[in-house]
Amino acid sequence: MTTPVPLEVRRYSGPAVVAFLEDVARLRITVFRDWPYLYDGDMGYERDYLAAYAASPRSVFVLAFAGDEVVGASTGIPLAEDSAEFQKPFLEREMDVETVFYFGESVLLPEHRGRGVGHAFFDHRETHARELDGFTTTAFAAVDRDDDDPRRPAGYRPNDAFWEKRGYRRQPGMTMHLGWREVGVGDVDHPLTFWLRALETG
């Protein structure tokens, strides 16, 4: 049996994230090509998407390293510093976007999954949000797909149970729409629904 490559998870914030923008873009393009996102990615889209993280002094990248290679990434940013489409569902519920810390993607290459990195990604981002102070809620959004979509892989298990164990709850009606190029289809408008959790102090 081959011994797994040891993984190290590190957290970077503010200007330090800029050095890893290409790594995060590469991982997003690779991992999100699979179900349920089916993202036919390109670096131009990635640069636009990650621009807010590069510009924010309070953003965070949590990265998983196998040796010197970045094999996983998880991101976060104050919601008030993200774009309007991310803020809209919160404003419609009359929630103060200044108190919400938004978690972007968590992407990890398949060969490194099942080793606790997903929990580490959440732990680090929640700790970062607490250290910034002033945040009462953490949130992320997940793409909505029909259960009977013929492209859904046999045996696919969504992350809902994992997220619920972390204390997150799906918020029906809190949905935004983002467009991206889908594999084999082209440009598609996608609904993504938010999951929220109250951020405990301490």
Secondary structure, 3 states (H helix, E strand, C coil): CCCCCCEEEEEEEHHHHHHHHHHHHHHHHHHCCCCCCCECCCHHHHHHHHHHHHHCCCCEEEEEEECCEEEEEEEEEEHHHCCHHHHHHHHHCCCCHHHEEEEEEEEECHHHCCCCHHHHHHHHHHHHHHHHCCCCEEEEEEECCCCCCCCCCCCCCCCHHHHHHCCCEEEEEEEEEEEEEECCCEEEEEEEEEEEEECCCC
